[in-house]
Amino acid sequence: MSKLFSALTLKSITLKNRIVVSPMCMYSSQDGFATDWHLVHYGTRAIGGAGTVMVEASAVNPVGRISIGDLGIYKDEHVEGLSRIARFIRESGSVPAIQLAHAGRKGSTWTAGSEVKILHSTEEGGWPLIAPSAIPFSPETPLPREMDENDIQQLIQDFKDAARRASEAGFQWIEIHSAHGYLLNEFLSPLSNKRTDDYGGSRENRARLLLSIVDAVQEVWPAELIISVRISATDWVEEGWTLDDSIWLTQQLADKGVDVIDVSSGGVVGGVKIPIGPAYQLPLASKLKKELSDRISIATVGLITNAEQAETILLNGDADLVFMARELLRNPYLPLSAAIAFGEENIEPKQYERAF
């Protein structure tokens, strides 16, 4: 058996293989509600054989959306549509997962395909932005309001409520999005967090909000189910968040019982030179894996485009899980074809047995 198609058990959940459909925004919602598009989109990738299908960044409150088309998990009414997706993923043999997110100062946009429009006013359909400090992401984006203590406590409650809804919807894995320059990443990075209170200054203070959210989520999320955190392991800027910071943070998250660290990078400031290429973020995951492999599972993501590449990553011990993104948009059935190439048996849906 290939390593890629070996099972992995995390708490009470067994993943049938190490392929995870990475959360990718579809910009196809109204007021956060899931549609038939989402059911078919995610269901296709479950039928395609991925071990886990992670639903895109789902905003924990309305102003936490990146765009007006983002999925949401900020209303109890959102649960019904999300539950259809989770149920179908599970019935198709994959683990249903969902990413909980807040866009922070990178929100209030209109997005369609590759086109992005910044919405500067409520008249355009936008909303006021919040952030750890009143620093815009770029000269083109609106000035965010610095969050006060009430905002912070409400945000913690919003993540907690979102986790409860995710459980009610039948998801078996939640991921807290703390990467790519969105709100929790903004708190972590000294480039975007200039606060002087308990949530700014030292590394410990800047991580306080994320760690408090993990604590709150665990109060409502079933203990036998999976929690992961996506991090930007480095800002790719010398004065910013570093890989050493991420090693420290991963230790803190492992202490709290987080099961998986999903290792990405960048996004907190623009204009940064990133060495993009095949599996360009793998060295970051590999370092965390070597430092903490006995305490927490490590996932890698970023320009991983074929099964042989993913298999090599796992065989080399650089990660425990491989998140695949755009390649699974191009070919949602990549896991099935890869399993055949690796000589795996009985991997197809029963409805496809005659064709196979």
N, C-alpha and C positions, 0 to 999 in steps of 0.2 A: 504493500500500500504506500502511496505517496504521502509525504508529510502534509501537503496541502489538503488532501482529502481524509486526513485522520481527524477523529473527533476530539473535541476539547470540552471538558466539563468545568463550568464556573458556577460555584454554589450548587443549586439544584437543577441548573440548565445545561444540557448537553448540546453543543453546536456540532452539526454533522460534518462540517468542514471548516477550514480557517479563512474562507472568503467572506468578507463583509461588504455589502453594498454601502458605500460611503454616503452620508447625508448630503444631498445636493438640492438646492432650492429650485423649485419648478415655477414659481411666480404665477400660480394658477388658481388662487383662492380669492374669495370675497369675504371680508370680515373674518378671515382666518379659517373658514369652513373648508373641510375636505370635500372633494367632488368625485365624480366617476373617473375623471382623469387620474386622480391619485390612486384610486383603487386599481385601475388597470395598470398604471405605471409600476406601482410597487408589486402588485400581484404577478406581473410578467417576470420580474426579477426573482421572485420566489420560485415560480415554475422553472425559471432558468437554472436553478440549482445552487444559488448562493446559500451558505450556511446561516447567514444573518442578513436581514434586510432592514436597514436603518432609515426611518422616515426623516425627511429633511428638517432643518432648523425650524422649530415650532415656537413661536413667540409666547412668552409667559405673561405678557400684557400687551395691549394694543400698540403702545409706543415702543415696544420692544421689537417690532417688525423691522426688517431691513427695507422691505417694500410693501406697498399696499396689496400686493399679491401673495404675501407670505402666508403659510399655514399658521394657525394659532392653536393654543391650548389654554387660553385665558378665560374661556366660558365653559360652564358645565354642558352647554348645548353642543360644544365641539366634540364631546365624547362619542356620540352616536356615529358620526362619520368616521372618526378614527378607529372605532371598534370594528367596523366592517373591514378596514385595512388590516388591522392586527389579526383578526380572526382568519382572514384569507391567507395571510402569510403563514400563520401557524398550521392551518390545514394543508398547506402546500409543502410542509416539512421543514420550513425555515423558522428561525427565531425572530419574532417581531420586536424591533427596537425603535426608539424615537429620541431625537436630540432636542433638548430644552435650551432655549436661547433668548438673549436680549441683545439687540444690535447696538445700543448705546449711541455714541455720536455718529455712527455710520448708518443710521436709519433714515426714514422719511424720503424714500425714493420711489420712482415708478420704473419698473424693469420689465422688458420683454425681449427675450433672446439676448443678443449682445448689446442692446440699446438700454442705456440707463439715463434717467432724468432725475435730477435732484429737485425735490419739492420744497420750496422755501416758505410756503405759507399754507394755512389751513384752507384758503380759497382754492389752492391747487390740489387739495386732498392730502397735504402733508400734516405734520405734527411737530410740536416742540421737542427738541432733543435733550437728553440728560447724559451726564458723564461724570467721572470722578472729579474732573476739574474743567473749568470753562475754557477749554482749548479746542478749537475746531480741528477736524481731521485734516482738512486742506483749506487753502484760501477760497475754494469754490463752495465749501459746505457750510451750513449754518453754524452759528456759535451755540454750543450746548450750554444748558444750565448746570452749574455744579450741584450735585446731589447733597441734600442735607440728611440729618439722621433719620427723619421720618421717611424720606425716600428710600434709604437703605433698608430700614426695617420692613417697608412695604415690599421691596424687591425680594427679600428673603421669604416673605410670606407668599409672594407670587410664584416663586420656584417651588415652594412646598405644595401649594395648591395644584400647580401643573403636574407635579409628580403623582399626587393623588389621582388626578384625572387620567394620567397615563396608566396607572394601575387599574383603574375602573375600565379603561378601554381594552385591557387585556395584553398590554405590552409586557415583555419579560426582561427588557433591558432598557434603561434610560441612560442617556449621555448628557452631561452638563457641558455646554459649550463655553470654553474659556480660552478661545484662540481667535486668530485672524482679525484682531483689532476690535472685536465686539466688546460689550460692556465689561464682562469679568476680566478679559485680557487687558482692557484699559486700566482697570484697578491694579493689576499685577505689574504693568510696565512703568518704570520711572519716567518714560518719555511722555506718557499721557496722564500720569497721576502725580500731581504737585500738592496734594493735600498735606495739612499739618496736624490733622487729628488722628484718631486711632486707626484710620483706614489709609493713611499715607505715611511717607517717610521711609521707615525701615522696610526691608523685605517681609518681615513678619506682619507688619501692619498692612502692607499692600495685599497680602494673601488672606487677610482676615475675612473679607467678604466671601470669597470662594469657599473657604473652610467652614464658615457659618452656614452657607447654603447647603453644603454637603450634610452638615449636622441636621439641619431642618428637614431636608429631603428624606433622610433616613428615619425620621419619626413617622412617616406615612408610607414610604416605599417598603414593600415586603422584604424582610431580611434575607429570604432565600433567592431573591432575584438579583440581576446584575446591575451594577452602577459603573459607568466609565466617565472619565473627564477628558475632553479634548483640550490640549494645550498647544500653544505656540512655543516650541522648545527654545527658540531664540528669536529676537527681533531683527537679527542680522545687522545690528547697529552696536558699536562698541559701548555706547553709554546706556544701552537698553537692557532688557531682560536677556539672560544668558543661559547657556546649557547647564552651567553649574547651578544657577538658580532653579532650573527645572529638575535637576537631580534632588535638590533640597525639597522642592514642592512635592515631588513624587513620593518622597519619604513620608511627608506629612499626610498625603492622601492615602498611602498604604496603611499608615497608623489608624486611619479612620475607617478602614475596611473597604475602600474603593477597589474594584476588581480589575479594571483595565485603564491604562493610560493610552490615549489615542494621540500619537505624536505627529503634530504638524508644525508649521512655523510661519513667522512673519505676519504682516497685515496691520500692525498697530500704527505705522506711519508709512506714507508713500515715498516714492523716489528712492527706494533702497535697492541696491544691487544684490540680487539673490542668484546663486549659482544653479540655475534651473537646468535640469537634465534628467535622464531616466533615473527614477528612484532617488532623487536628489536629497530627500529628507531622511533617507535610510540611516546615514551615519548618526543622526540624532537619536533615532529609536534604538539603534545598536548600542550606543553608549548607555542609555537608560537600562536596556536589557542586561548588559554586562554588570552594571552597578546594582540592580535591584531585581534580578530575575527570580530570586527565591521568595520575593514578597508580593509581587504584583505582575499581572500579564501586561505585555507591551504590544501595541499595534502600530504599524507603520502605514503611511499613506503618501501619495504624491508621484504621479507619472509611473505607476506600475501598470503595465499594459498587456501582459500576457502571463499565462499560467506557469511557464518555465521560469520566468523571472521571480514570480511569487514563491515557487517551490524552492528555488535557490536561496532566497531570503530566509525561509524557515529552516532549511537544512543547515545553513551556516549559523543558526542560532541568533540571528539579528532581531527577530521579532517572534511573537506567538501568533499573531493574527495579521492579515493583510487586508486593508481597506482599499477597495478599487472603486474609482469614480467614473470618469468620462468613458473609459473603455466599456463599462457596463451600460452606458447609454447607447454606445454604438452597437454593442452585441450583448443583450441581456442573457443570452444562452451560452455565453463563454464557459461558465462552470460545467455545463453538461458536455460540451465538446472537449473540454480539457480532461474531464474524468474519463471519457472514452480513450483519449490519447494516452492517458496514464494507466489504462487497463483496468479501471474500476468497473464494478458490475452492479447492476440493479440500482442505478442512480437516477433513472428517468421517472417522471410522473407516470402513474399507472395508465393514465389516459393516452400516453404516447408509446406504450409498450410495443404495439404493432409496428409503428414506424421504426423503432429502434431495432 
